[in-house]
Amino acid sequence: MAGLCTILLLEDEPIILMDLEFAAEDHGCAAVCASSCGAALERLAAVAQIDVAVLDVSLAGQETCLPVAEELERRGIPFLLHSGDLDRHDETIRRLDADLISKPASADTVIEAAIARCERCDGGRARGKS
């Protein structure tokens, strides 16, 4: 599995999470899935190598992805935001200063954008992004 891109997916909608997971696998990437910040932080602690992340901004229970985004920034892991709640979380989105893909977007579009952010991912090199 050398060179395989590992993508952390933080999404609280099960169908969207499943679509992203399948799209990541279709692109030759490993998906590490979480539906809450707590779960995402646990995955970050447990998985040896996360190359890039896709974060839903607005999660269940009025939670936002901010704690996970801050941990990713601390670790130097690139991420992008995937949100359909742009008005309510506009300040959070601006504060994070990350690429944003508005929902609805195809899972392939989201995963391709994540791969493009990752220098180590094989897909990024294939597209000249290394």
Secondary structure, 3 states (H helix, E strand, C coil): CCCCCEEEEECCCHHHHHHHHHHHHHCCCEEEEECCHHHHHHHHHHCCCCCEEEECCECHHHCECHHHHHHHHHHCCCEEEEECCCCCCHHHHHHHCCEEEECCCCHHHHHHHHHHHCCCCHHHHHCCCC
